[in-house]
Amino acid sequence: MTIRGEPIISHPFEPLPGDVGRPDLIQALYDPEQKVSLNAQSVIKYLAEPEALAALDEWYRYRKAHTKGYWTSPVKLLTEVRFLRGDDSDLAKLVLSNLHPNEDDFSAELLARNKNRNTALVEIVQGNVFTDGWHVTIRLENGEWRLLSHYLVWQS
């Protein structure tokens, strides 16, 4: 993701010192290029930090007040609180066993983990030839992994 051609973050889950990434993500919301703004929204929702989510809500209010339209990221945060149960030594298996237990044609892979923010992104794939794929974001809270988002990314 970039702002005016300059990279904001090479990867949303790479460790960042302190809150260096948050101001850049918030600034990217206001970028006139739709793709930059959408990417910033998605990363903010993936990380689900309260301060960044509040800034996202403020951006929505700003766009509604100052323009005719705005765009929103397809990433949806879950409203219900759900913690994953089981062995967390393999986060991909933990997510898979909680969301798709006893289903053989599903696989999962840990795409990224930010240990500073205790957040991980897991990709779930159903099928081998014709596939569906989901991104799942989880965060470690009080020793348990909480499900933050689970949304369909593709169907083929």
ZIDA-V518303 format. One line per field, one symbol per residue. ss: DSSP state (H for helix, E for strand, C for the rest). phi: phi as a letter, one per 40 degrees, with the letter a starting at -180 (. if undefined). burial: b if it has 16 or more other C-alpha atoms within 10 Angstrom, else e. A space follows every 10 residues. Layout:
ss->???
phi->???
burial->???
This chain:
ss->CEECCEECCC CCCCCCCCCH HHHHHHHHHC CCCHHHHHHH HHHHHHHCCH HHHHHHHHHH HHHHHHCCCC CCCCCCECCC CCECCCCCCC HHHHHHHHHC CCCCCEEEEE EEEECCCCEE EEEEEECCCC CEEEEEEEEE ECCEEEEEEE EEEEEC
phi->.bbfgcccac acbccbcfbd ccdcccccdc cccdcccccc dccccdcfcd cccccccccd cccccbacaa bbcccbcccc cbbcbhcbcb cccccccccb cgbccbbaac caabccbfbb bbbbbbgbbc bbbbbbbbbc bfgbcccbaa bccabb
burial->bbbeeeebbe ebbeeeeeee ebebbbebbb beeebbbbbb bbbbbbbbee ebbebbeebb eeeeeeeeee eeeebebeee eebbeeeeee bbbbbbbeee eeeeebbbbb ebbbeebebb bbbbbbeeee ebbbbbbbbb eeeebbbbbb bbeeee
